[in-house]
Amino acid sequence: MSFGDKIFHFLAYTVLAFLWYNTFFNTFRLERRKALLYAALFSIVFGIVIEVLQGVLTTSRSSDVYDVMANTMGVFLTVIIVFIKNLITIKK
């Protein structure tokens, strides 16, 4: 297990979830909580699907449950950051 690889997965999915949140909130005008929920679900499901497909469709790559865990933790970081930001914004 490459620790650097897991950090990359973590950071990539932090960014991915944030981009999905911005898309749902700013483009589709969903309410903040719903946008955050959809962003988290889409990102986590995407990460799982990609890992499964790597194991099933390729011979040069394999599925890695630790990649899914790193991806999910990155998504949760986005959820925490956006949630705290929204709390601060709403209180002002």
Secondary structure as a PSIPRED ss2 file (coil, helix, strand):
# PSIPRED VFORMAT (PSIPRED V4.0)

   1 M C   1.000  0.000  0.000
   2 S C   1.000  0.000  0.000
   3 F H   0.000  1.000  0.000
   4 G H   0.000  1.000  0.000
   5 D H   0.000  1.000  0.000
   6 K H   0.000  1.000  0.000
   7 I H   0.000  1.000  0.000
   8 F H   0.000  1.000  0.000
   9 H H   0.000  1.000  0.000
  10 F H   0.000  1.000  0.000
  11 L H   0.000  1.000  0.000
  12 A H   0.000  1.000  0.000
  13 Y H   0.000  1.000  0.000
  14 T H   0.000  1.000  0.000
  15 V H   0.000  1.000  0.000
  16 L H   0.000  1.000  0.000
  17 A H   0.000  1.000  0.000
  18 F H   0.000  1.000  0.000
  19 L H   0.000  1.000  0.000
  20 W H   0.000  1.000  0.000
  21 Y H   0.000  1.000  0.000
  22 N H   0.000  1.000  0.000
  23 T H   0.000  1.000  0.000
  24 F H   0.000  1.000  0.000
  25 F H   0.000  1.000  0.000
  26 N H   0.000  1.000  0.000
  27 T H   0.000  1.000  0.000
  28 F C   1.000  0.000  0.000
  29 R C   1.000  0.000  0.000
  30 L C   1.000  0.000  0.000
  31 E C   1.000  0.000  0.000
  32 R H   0.000  1.000  0.000
  33 R H   0.000  1.000  0.000
  34 K H   0.000  1.000  0.000
  35 A H   0.000  1.000  0.000
  36 L H   0.000  1.000  0.000
  37 L H   0.000  1.000  0.000
  38 Y H   0.000  1.000  0.000
  39 A H   0.000  1.000  0.000
  40 A H   0.000  1.000  0.000
  41 L H   0.000  1.000  0.000
  42 F H   0.000  1.000  0.000
  43 S H   0.000  1.000  0.000
  44 I H   0.000  1.000  0.000
  45 V H   0.000  1.000  0.000
  46 F H   0.000  1.000  0.000
  47 G H   0.000  1.000  0.000
  48 I H   0.000  1.000  0.000
  49 V H   0.000  1.000  0.000
  50 I H   0.000  1.000  0.000
  51 E H   0.000  1.000  0.000
  52 V H   0.000  1.000  0.000
  53 L H   0.000  1.000  0.000
  54 Q H   0.000  1.000  0.000
  55 G H   0.000  1.000  0.000
  56 V H   0.000  1.000  0.000
  57 L H   0.000  1.000  0.000
  58 T C   1.000  0.000  0.000
  59 T C   1.000  0.000  0.000
  60 S C   1.000  0.000  0.000
  61 R C   1.000  0.000  0.000
  62 S C   1.000  0.000  0.000
  63 S C   1.000  0.000  0.000
  64 D C   1.000  0.000  0.000
  65 V H   0.000  1.000  0.000
  66 Y H   0.000  1.000  0.000
  67 D H   0.000  1.000  0.000
  68 V H   0.000  1.000  0.000
  69 M H   0.000  1.000  0.000
  70 A H   0.000  1.000  0.000
  71 N H   0.000  1.000  0.000
  72 T H   0.000  1.000  0.000
  73 M H   0.000  1.000  0.000
  74 G H   0.000  1.000  0.000
  75 V H   0.000  1.000  0.000
  76 F H   0.000  1.000  0.000
  77 L H   0.000  1.000  0.000
  78 T H   0.000  1.000  0.000
  79 V H   0.000  1.000  0.000
  80 I H   0.000  1.000  0.000
  81 I H   0.000  1.000  0.000
  82 V H   0.000  1.000  0.000
  83 F H   0.000  1.000  0.000
  84 I H   0.000  1.000  0.000
  85 K H   0.000  1.000  0.000
  86 N H   0.000  1.000  0.000
  87 L H   0.000  1.000  0.000
  88 I H   0.000  1.000  0.000
  89 T H   0.000  1.000  0.000
  90 I H   0.000  1.000  0.000
  91 K H   0.000  1.000  0.000
  92 K C   1.000  0.000  0.000
